[in-house]
Amino acid sequence: MQKKVLSEQSLYYGDVSMPKGFEIDQTILSKDIFHYKAYNKFPFSKTLDKLSTYISEHIKVKYNIDLIKKETYGEVYHQQEITLPLYTIDPVDLKNSPDFTLLYGVDVKDCYVRIYYDDNRRKGRSWDIELKNNMFVMFPSTNMYIISNNNKNSFNFIQTITYEYI
């Protein structure tokens, strides 16, 4: 008897453990997200570049997956806001859509991400993960997701980076 895996759907998540002296500055990323919201353009940021490089290099070393950053943007979620279902792909242009979506907790409290997936005949499955400061979750861009800010007192800042798999 043999087994052949035809497809697999993997999620990657964890803390961003930068070397001492190279930590991600959450304040700078929060300011960059405000800039993005005001001008609809994310400014060049060494901090964002460090984050993206960390993710792509660690995924390459650990899982032998080559990623190229495609797009980046940030969002501010209001108190007790639950988003509508989100996608980072264009369903009519899959060829030019990203392969992976990364969500990074810049300044988050009591925030959850629900990722929807199908498991063959078992449709509409979901997986919930709490997103914390300096933590990421990366998943295939074809997955729909929802972000829930359960915090009653403050906004949540989340950085999104999309990647192409090469």
Residue pairs with C-beta under 8 A, 6 or more apart in sequence:
9 117
9 139
9 140
9 143
10 63
10 139
10 140
11 115
11 127
11 137
11 138
11 139
12 59
12 63
12 136
12 137
12 138
12 139
13 129
13 135
13 136
13 137
13 138
14 135
14 136
15 132
15 134
15 135
15 136
16 24
16 51
16 54
16 55
16 104
16 134
16 135
16 136
18 24
18 50
18 54
22 50
24 47
24 50
24 51
24 134
25 47
26 106
26 107
26 133
26 134
28 45
28 47
29 45
29 47
29 48
29 51
29 74
29 106
29 157
29 159
30 106
30 107
30 157
32 42
32 43
32 45
32 47
32 48
32 74
33 74
33 75
33 76
33 106
33 157
33 159
34 76
35 41
35 42
35 43
36 42
36 43
36 73
36 74
37 74
37 75
37 76
42 48
42 72
42 73
42 74
48 72
48 159
48 161
51 104
51 159
51 161
52 69
52 72
52 161
55 67
55 102
55 136
55 138
55 161
56 66
56 67
56 68
56 69
56 163
59 65
59 67
59 138
60 66
60 67
65 165
66 165
66 166
67 99
67 100
67 163
67 164
67 165
67 166
68 163
68 164
68 166
69 161
69 162
69 163
70 98
70 162
70 163
70 164
71 98
71 161
71 162
72 159
72 160
72 161
72 162
73 160
74 106
74 157
74 158
74 159
74 160
75 147
75 157
75 158
75 160
76 155
76 156
76 157
77 83
77 111
77 147
77 149
77 155
77 156
77 157
77 158
78 149
78 155
79 149
79 151
79 152
79 153
79 154
79 155
80 149
80 150
80 151
80 152
81 147
81 148
81 149
82 146
82 147
82 148
82 149
83 146
83 147
83 148
84 146
85 116
85 144
85 145
85 146
86 144
86 145
86 146
86 147
87 141
87 142
87 144
88 97
88 98
88 101
88 141
88 160
88 162
89 97
89 98
89 141
89 142
90 96
90 97
97 141
98 141
98 162
98 163
98 164
99 140
99 141
99 163
99 164
99 165
100 138
100 139
100 140
100 141
100 162
100 163
100 165
101 138
101 139
101 140
101 141
101 143
101 145
101 160
101 161
101 162
101 163
102 136
102 137
102 138
102 160
102 161
102 162
102 163
103 113
103 131
103 136
103 137
103 138
103 145
103 147
103 158
103 159
103 160
104 135
104 136
104 158
104 159
104 160
104 161
105 111
105 131
105 132
105 133
105 134
105 135
105 136
105 156
105 158
106 133
106 157
106 158
106 159
107 133
107 155
107 156
107 157
108 131
108 132
108 133
108 149
108 156
108 157
108 158
109 151
109 153
109 154
109 156
110 149
110 150
110 151
111 130
111 131
111 132
111 147
111 148
111 149
111 150
111 151
111 156
111 158
112 128
112 129
112 130
112 131
112 147
112 148
112 150
113 128
113 129
113 131
113 137
113 145
113 146
113 147
113 148
114 126
114 127
114 128
114 145
114 146
114 148
115 126
115 127
115 128
115 129
115 137
115 139
115 143
115 144
115 145
116 124
116 125
116 126
116 143
116 144
116 145
116 146
117 125
117 126
117 127
117 143
118 124
118 125
119 125
129 137
131 137
131 147
131 158
138 163
139 145
141 162
147 156
147 158
149 155
149 156
